[in-house]
Amino acid sequence: MPSATMNAQETAETRWAKIIQGTVDDIGETAAEDVDDQKRAESIAIQIAFKDVKKAIEHNKALTPLQDDGKPDVEEWNKRLAAIGECSWISCPWLFGECYMYRCIQRILNSSRHWQNYDIFKRQKDSTFVKSRAAVEELASRYMQIVADTGLAQNEIKEEAKKMLFAEMTEIALWGNATDLSLLANLTLEDLQNLQGREAIQKSQRNIVDNDGVDVWAYLQRTAGQASRQIDIVLDNAGFELFTDVLYAAYLLDAGIATSVRLHTKEFPWFVSDVIPSDIESLFEHLDSSECFPDREYLIQLVPRLRKFFQSGALTTTSDPFWTTPFSLHEMLAKAPALFKELQNSYLAIFKGDLNYHKLTRDGLWPHTTTYEEALGPLGKHSGVKVLALRTNKSDVCVGVSSQRQVDKLNEEAPGGAWIKNGKYAVVSFNEGQ
Ligand SMILES: [Mg+2]
């Protein structure tokens, strides 16, 4: 077990103040367009409160207990802060610090009269999604071609073809994770677009530093006779990634791999681009818009197909307050036992993205050759949870690399630990919890 977890310093200095400035600018822009005088007036006080948080970060002030905003989670936050002890924005553990920042923003909004349900990051999420136009249209075309060619669930498809299709769809969901607005500072738009196309996905396969895709397929084949096969996807980002996740869910249903799929969202705006419930409808509003996506040839077939899964209840969404706490998933059994049980009962629990990966691995500074099973702790051996992580590597933690020789090779290929941080490498890590 590693002795230390990640420290917040680097990220506090480079990203957090910028993220808060984004919220100040956003609310200013929205208020300027609003006709309600009271709402506009209140936006000034909110901007001042946001700026105070920004100043506290820039001046490395001590973290102070969260003020009560009437929400039931305040006590838990403050208990955790007390347990950490005296710490500042820079000296605090990274995982707590960044989670706490989003909760501070939400406290300010919760304490307002007119802005309680306002999504402070919606503008950023929307504008990035629209930039993914080419990849959305391409994937819509690819998916409808697959459906037309094979019918997906047909028995006559050869086993090898089914396996390849599973790998392709899984990798689409994997690389969809390259779009993460809280970490976007590290990637140019050109980088993003390069990561999103199908050809790029195929080329990127060699950049999966721990790839258990074959083991997942073997598990699914072995258990295909089970009557109830609910797959849970703990989402990361809205926009393009959510589109790939919904597409992946549709594929899992269409191919008969899952009998139902449940998407887990956050309860309030989190890590800039994470999916909150309203992002699902927003996804469809965008997909329906010929202004956002002018090439309608395949979208016109695909979108009603996706909607139908939601309407029939085969595809559902859920939020659990545990996802917006600062706890790692090693603490799930103690802090959210009902949710833990639900995941034990799940046919497959898929965790998308960087934050989920940090939480799965307790944000530990593990040697890269540590097995995924070991880093999962209570979610690993004997947990009964089938845990699949689909994550492009965007910060520090990465386990499951097969050997030190492989680690050395990666360090040579992408020096300075770039393979853990630049979003161009990834993991498809699976553990059956046996
Ligand atoms: Mg995210």
Residues whose N, C-alpha, C, O or C-beta is under 5 A from the ligand:
A	BS01	MG	D180 D236 N237 F271 S273 D274
